[in-house]
Amino acid sequence: MAVPLLDLKLQYATLREEILRVTEEVYASQHFILGKRVDDFERDFAKYCQSKYAIGLSSGTDALLIALMVLGIGRGDEVIVPAYSFFATAGVVHRLGATPVFVDINVSDYNIDAKQIEEQITQRTRAIMPVYLYGQTPDMEAVKRAARNIPLIEDAAQAVGAEFDDRRAGSLGAIGCFSFFPTKNLGAFGDAGAVTTNDDKLAERLIDLRVHGMRPKYYHRYVGGNFRIDALQAAILHVKLPHLDRWSEGRRRNAAFYEQLFAEANLSERLVLPQELPRRRHVFNQYVIRFRDGRPARDRVMEHLKSVGVGCEIYYPLTLPQQECFANLPSAKEHFRNSERAAVGSLAIPIYPELTRDQMSEVVREIARALA
Ligand SMILES: Cc1ncc(COP(=O)(O)O)c(C=O)c1O
């Protein structure tokens, strides 16, 4: 039985009529840029994130970029980021002429190790960017304590709906950054993203920066960019938003079932399974298992799963400091042991909400077969 890593067609089938209706309304209006569709989505998305403002944007990468821009971060500044994340987390810092300063992750949640943040803070540190990797926040109390008054930019690209102490991702720092890339728990039909904030002044400036720093029309107080979300994407995301919690619950249910299946297959000794840590709500954008034997076991299982049609992927094969483009950064010379362990030993397997129990049993059976 083939089991894809993700099958978006199943979700689309349940929403097709509504999506066709709202997109047809946008076509009929011929109003494609910002406007009511975007306002409506932003209002409800802000509420969902327990945040005062949400501002729809062109992508999650642009959300991170504009968050740094609004804080005035540029040449000579440092931003603390985890050593293990999707490239954009550090790429946006570098693009603005600032320096990404890497901190290793915990192996328990794959997130920035709060204990190591303080050692990396200097006079030049202008922001700290915790990433909620795979859909779970770090211990945000510890991160905030370490950060003191340095602003936190949440990279919540993978973690819409995740919580720490009942506070939602996007309401835990100065600015929350989201991606609506199609594979995310709340996915658009193309690229889209958003930022959230509770700060009136930051919100006003973020809204301006989204349109080249313009207010009023054709008068530019700052240099921004074209970071706008499409009305079509906002209309589709607005249809999807009321279903998001049900989908996330499906992912959580699947994670619990995997745990049972791996225990029954006596694989608990050989694998490290994702854990929902205390005070958190994990939304499992990815379900990433780690092999205690590291690369040989991981690569063997990956090859086997691919050969039998079970989808899997490595998120991510290199740490950020190992990326060629960062080779000259001062902190790229160090070793980030936990990040390196994750890069060589982990593998994402299917977790999407529509997955059946039979499919999940098949995934675990094939993993067991490859390890036998
Ligand atoms: C952790 C993280 N940060 C940032 C991004 C960038 O988002 P986008 O692809 O929408 O630009 C992603 C998307 O994959 C991500 O996973």
The ligand as an SDF file (V2000), in Angstrom:
LIG
                    3D

 16 16  0  0  0  0  0  0  0  0999 V2000
   10.7070   27.1100   10.1120 C   0  0  0  0  0  0  0  0  0  0  0  0
   10.3500   27.8290    8.8400 C   0  0  0  0  0  0  0  0  0  0  0  0
   10.6380   29.1300    8.7310 N   0  0  0  0  0  0  0  0  0  0  0  0
   10.3160   29.8220    7.6190 C   0  0  0  0  0  0  0  0  0  0  0  0
    9.6980   29.2340    6.5440 C   0  0  0  0  0  0  0  0  0  0  0  0
    9.4530   30.0250    5.2980 C   0  0  0  0  0  0  0  0  0  0  0  0
    8.1160   30.0440    4.8850 O   0  0  0  0  0  0  0  0  0  0  0  0
    7.7280   30.1820    3.3370 P   0  0  0  0  0  0  0  0  0  0  0  0
    8.0860   28.9100    2.6530 O   0  0  0  0  0  0  0  0  0  0  0  0
    6.2570   30.4500    3.3660 O   0  0  0  0  0  0  0  0  0  0  0  0
    8.4790   31.3460    2.7910 O   0  0  0  0  0  0  0  0  0  0  0  0
    9.3770   27.8720    6.6150 C   0  0  0  0  0  0  0  0  0  0  0  0
    8.7040   27.1990    5.4900 C   0  0  0  0  0  0  0  0  0  0  0  0
    8.9710   26.0990    5.1040 O   0  0  0  0  0  0  0  0  0  0  0  0
    9.7260   27.1440    7.7920 C   0  0  0  0  0  0  0  0  0  0  0  0
    9.4530   25.8450    7.8940 O   0  0  0  0  0  0  0  0  0  0  0  0
  1  2  1  0
  2  3  1  0
  2 15  2  0
  3  4  2  0
  4  5  1  0
  5  6  1  0
  5 12  2  0
  6  7  1  0
  7  8  1  0
  8  9  2  0
  8 10  1  0
  8 11  1  0
 12 13  1  0
 12 15  1  0
 13 14  2  0
 15 16  1  0
M  END
$$$$
